[in-house]
Amino acid sequence: MNLHFDLFDLKLFAFVAEARSLTRGADKACISLAAASTRIKQMEEAIGGKLLHRTAQGVNLTAAGEALLYHAKRVMQQMEHLRIDMQDFGKGIKGHVRVFANTTSITEYLPEKLAGFLTQHPAVQVDLREYLSEEIVRSVADGGADIGILAGDAHTGDFDARPFGRNQLVLVVPTAHRFADASAMAFVDTLEEQHVGLHHASAIHRFLLRKAELAGRDYAPRIQVGSFEAICLMIEAGVGVGVLPASSARRLSRALRIKTVPLTDAWAERELKIIARSREQLPASARELFDYLAQPSKPD
């Protein structure tokens, strides 16, 4: 098999596959329908099989087409990363690392850890984004992120994975609340109370929303704010209760009139992991950051 797909071929095929239409894919690639059809036919001849099933409604991918689309997207993402990295080098930046992490990692662990790394590597730039654990796994798998930091039991396949820490989600209530003296509670039993939560786009909000839905209940915070500190200030004022990482709650309880109550749910106890598709294949700056973040934290 003699495969010589150029980048334009891969982009064209991705456009056609995502639009499920040869005509719309050709339009997006800015070439004629005849030229697009010829290029797709040449790709099929190169692999010795069909990539598309053509129908009156458009096109559907064959198994080979699905595989090609998967690899085409990865190649296109890597080329975009290459473009960004080369721009960065031109600006004097010596490395660009994409890190996708969950809410707890971003708020509780990464500020101090990233500050230490970036002080040692002033020419490295980090693109840090917040996602759910399952989304982080997908992004690392398809090349959208160099490094992922996640919680829970999300399947990480054959990735390189290292321990990053442990944390527990707890219920936070005002000191005079009826739940304040409870030894522990199930999350579903807290939903009869008004909740204070993070904003809709936060990973922890979507995580709790999903856990409530799985229990057949609604999770609709009375008010949503931008930080764990703001949540605890609202709780102290009697606006409602909230679910936070235990580390945040303990720190904030030193200054506020709030109490923490353990959650009995198994998912409340979470192991944090740092993952990469392959440590050895990471760019040098990303590999250095991966190793730095994987170092054990110093005891409090």
C-alpha positions in Angstrom: 0.0 0.0 0.0 1.5 3.3 -1.1 -0.1 6.1 0.9 0.7 9.7 0.1 -2.0 11.8 1.7 -1.2 15.5 1.9 -2.6 17.8 4.6 -5.1 19.3 2.2 -6.5 15.8 1.4 -6.9 15.1 5.2 -8.6 18.5 5.8 -10.9 17.9 2.8 -11.8 14.5 4.0 -12.5 15.8 7.5 -14.7 18.6 6.1 -16.7 16.1 4.0 -17.0 13.6 6.9 -18.1 16.1 9.5 -20.7 17.7 7.0 -21.8 14.3 5.8 -21.8 15.9 2.4 -19.3 16.0 -0.4 -20.8 19.3 -1.7 -20.6 21.1 1.7 -17.2 19.7 2.4 -15.9 20.9 -1.0 -17.3 24.4 -0.2 -15.6 24.5 3.1 -12.3 23.5 1.5 -12.8 26.1 -1.2 -12.5 23.8 -4.1 -15.0 22.6 -6.8 -17.2 19.5 -6.2 -15.5 17.7 -9.2 -12.0 18.4 -7.7 -13.1 17.2 -4.3 -14.7 14.0 -5.7 -11.4 13.3 -7.6 -9.3 13.7 -4.5 -11.5 11.5 -2.4 -11.5 8.9 -5.2 -7.7 9.0 -5.3 -7.5 8.5 -1.6 -9.8 5.4 -1.9 -7.6 4.0 -4.7 -4.5 4.5 -2.5 -6.0 2.5 0.4 -7.7 0.0 -1.9 -11.2 0.4 -0.4 -14.1 2.8 0.1 -14.0 5.6 2.6 -17.5 6.9 2.0 -20.9 5.4 1.2 -22.7 7.9 -1.1 -26.5 8.2 -0.7 -29.2 10.6 -1.9 -29.0 12.3 1.5 -25.2 12.7 1.5 -22.4 10.4 2.5 -21.7 8.0 5.4 -18.3 6.8 6.6 -17.2 3.3 6.1 -15.1 1.6 8.8 -12.0 2.8 6.9 -13.4 6.2 6.7 -14.0 6.4 10.5 -10.4 5.3 11.1 -9.1 7.9 8.6 -11.2 10.7 10.2 -9.8 9.8 13.6 -6.2 10.1 12.4 -6.9 13.1 10.2 -8.2 15.0 13.2 -5.1 14.1 15.2 -2.8 15.2 12.4 -4.6 18.5 12.0 -4.5 19.1 15.8 -0.8 18.4 15.8 -0.2 20.8 12.9 -2.2 23.5 14.8 0.0 22.8 17.9 3.1 23.1 15.6 1.9 26.4 14.3 1.3 27.8 17.7 4.6 26.5 19.0 6.5 28.0 16.1 4.8 31.4 16.7 5.8 31.1 20.4 9.4 30.5 19.5 9.3 33.6 17.3 8.1 35.6 20.4 10.9 34.2 22.6 8.7 31.6 24.3 10.6 28.2 24.4 7.6 25.9 25.0 3.8 25.8 25.0 2.1 23.2 27.1 -1.6 22.5 27.1 -2.9 21.3 30.5 -6.6 20.3 31.0 -7.6 19.8 34.6 -10.6 19.5 36.9 -11.9 22.2 39.2 -10.2 20.9 42.4 -6.8 20.6 40.7 -7.0 24.1 39.3 -8.1 25.7 42.6 -6.3 23.7 45.2 -3.0 22.3 43.7 -2.0 23.9 40.5 -1.5 27.5 41.6 1.4 26.7 43.8 2.8 23.9 41.7 2.7 25.9 38.4 4.1 29.0 40.1 7.2 26.9 41.1 7.6 25.4 37.6 7.1 28.7 35.7 9.6 30.4 38.0 12.2 27.8 37.0 11.1 27.9 33.3 10.4 31.6 32.5 10.3 30.9 28.8 7.5 28.3 29.0 3.9 29.1 28.4 1.1 27.0 29.9 -2.5 26.9 28.5 -4.6 25.8 31.5 -8.3 24.9 30.9 -11.0 23.4 33.1 -12.9 20.3 32.1 -14.7 17.2 33.5 -12.5 14.2 33.9 -14.0 12.3 31.0 -13.5 15.3 28.7 -9.9 15.5 29.9 -9.3 11.8 28.9 -10.7 12.4 25.5 -8.6 15.5 24.9 -5.4 13.8 25.9 -6.3 10.8 23.7 -6.9 12.9 20.6 -4.0 15.3 21.2 -6.0 18.3 22.2 -4.1 18.4 25.5 -0.5 17.5 26.4 -1.2 16.8 30.0 -4.4 16.0 31.9 -5.2 16.1 35.6 -8.4 14.4 36.7 -10.2 12.9 39.6 -12.2 9.7 40.1 -12.2 6.4 38.1 -12.2 7.8 34.6 -10.7 5.1 32.3 -7.2 6.2 31.3 -6.4 3.2 29.1 -2.7 2.8 28.2 -1.8 6.4 29.2 1.2 7.2 31.3 -0.5 8.0 34.7 1.0 9.2 38.0 -0.6 10.0 41.4 -1.2 13.7 41.8 -3.0 13.7 45.2 -6.2 12.9 47.0 -9.2 14.9 47.9 -12.7 14.5 49.3 -15.9 16.3 48.6 -17.7 17.4 51.7 -20.9 19.2 52.5 -20.4 22.7 53.9 -23.1 24.3 56.1 -23.5 27.3 58.5 -22.5 26.5 62.1 -26.2 26.7 63.2 -27.6 24.6 60.4 -29.6 21.5 61.2 -27.0 19.3 59.4 -24.1 20.9 61.3 -23.9 18.0 63.9 -24.4 15.2 61.4 -21.6 12.6 61.4 -22.1 12.1 57.6 -24.7 12.5 54.9 -25.5 11.2 51.4 -25.4 13.8 48.7 -29.0 13.0 47.7 -30.3 13.9 51.2 -28.7 17.4 50.9 -30.8 18.2 47.8 -33.8 19.1 49.9 -31.8 22.2 50.9 -31.0 25.3 48.9 -27.5 25.0 47.4 -24.8 27.5 46.7 -22.5 26.4 43.8 -19.9 27.4 41.2 -21.0 28.7 37.8 -22.6 26.5 35.2 -19.4 26.1 33.1 -17.3 24.8 36.0 -16.4 21.1 36.0 -17.6 20.6 39.6 -21.0 22.0 38.9 -21.5 19.7 35.9 -20.2 16.8 38.0 -22.7 17.4 40.8 -25.5 17.9 38.3 -24.8 14.5 36.8 -24.7 12.8 40.2 -28.0 14.3 41.1 -29.5 13.2 37.7 -28.3 9.7 38.2 -30.2 9.7 41.6 -33.3 11.0 39.8 -33.1 14.4 41.5 -32.4 18.0 40.5 -29.3 20.0 41.4 -30.3 23.6 40.9 -28.2 25.9 43.1 -30.0 29.0 44.4 -27.0 31.1 43.6 -23.8 30.4 41.6 -20.6 32.3 42.2 -17.1 32.3 40.9 -14.9 30.7 43.7 -15.0 28.4 46.6 -14.4 31.3 48.9 -17.5 33.1 47.6 -19.5 29.9 48.1 -18.4 29.7 51.8 -19.2 33.4 52.4 -22.7 32.8 51.0 -23.1 29.7 53.2 -21.9 31.6 56.3 -24.6 34.2 55.5 -27.3 31.6 55.5 -28.0 31.5 51.7 -27.7 27.8 51.5 -25.4 24.8 51.7 -22.7 23.6 49.3 -20.4 20.8 48.2 -16.7 21.6 48.1 -13.3 19.9 48.2 -12.4 19.2 51.8 -9.1 21.0 51.5 -10.8 24.2 50.4 -13.5 23.9 53.1 -11.0 23.3 55.9 -8.9 26.3 54.9 -11.9 28.6 54.7 -13.5 27.3 57.9 -10.6 28.8 59.9 -11.9 32.2 59.2 -15.7 31.7 58.6 -18.6 30.3 60.7 -19.1 27.2 58.7 -18.8 23.4 59.4 -18.0 20.5 57.1 -19.9 17.2 57.0 -18.5 14.2 55.2 -20.4 12.7 52.3 -21.1 9.0 52.4 -21.1 8.7 48.6 -18.2 6.6 47.3 -17.5 9.1 44.6 -16.8 11.8 47.2 -13.4 10.3 48.0 -11.3 11.0 44.9 -7.8 10.2 43.8 -6.3 12.8 41.5 -4.1 11.6 38.7 -1.8 13.3 36.1 -1.9 11.7 32.7 -0.3 11.9 29.3 -0.8 9.8 26.2 2.9 9.0 26.3 5.4 10.8 28.5 8.3 9.9 26.2 6.6 11.4 23.2 5.8 14.7 24.9 7.7 17.8 23.8 10.6 18.6 26.1 8.8 21.4 28.0 5.7 19.3 28.5 7.7 16.3 29.7 9.5 18.6 32.2 6.2 19.9 33.5 4.7 16.4 33.7 7.6 15.2 35.8 7.5 18.3 38.0 3.8 17.9 38.7 4.2 14.2 39.4 6.6 14.9 42.3 5.0 14.2 45.7 3.6 17.3 47.4 5.2 18.4 50.6 3.1 17.6 53.8 1.0 20.5 55.0 
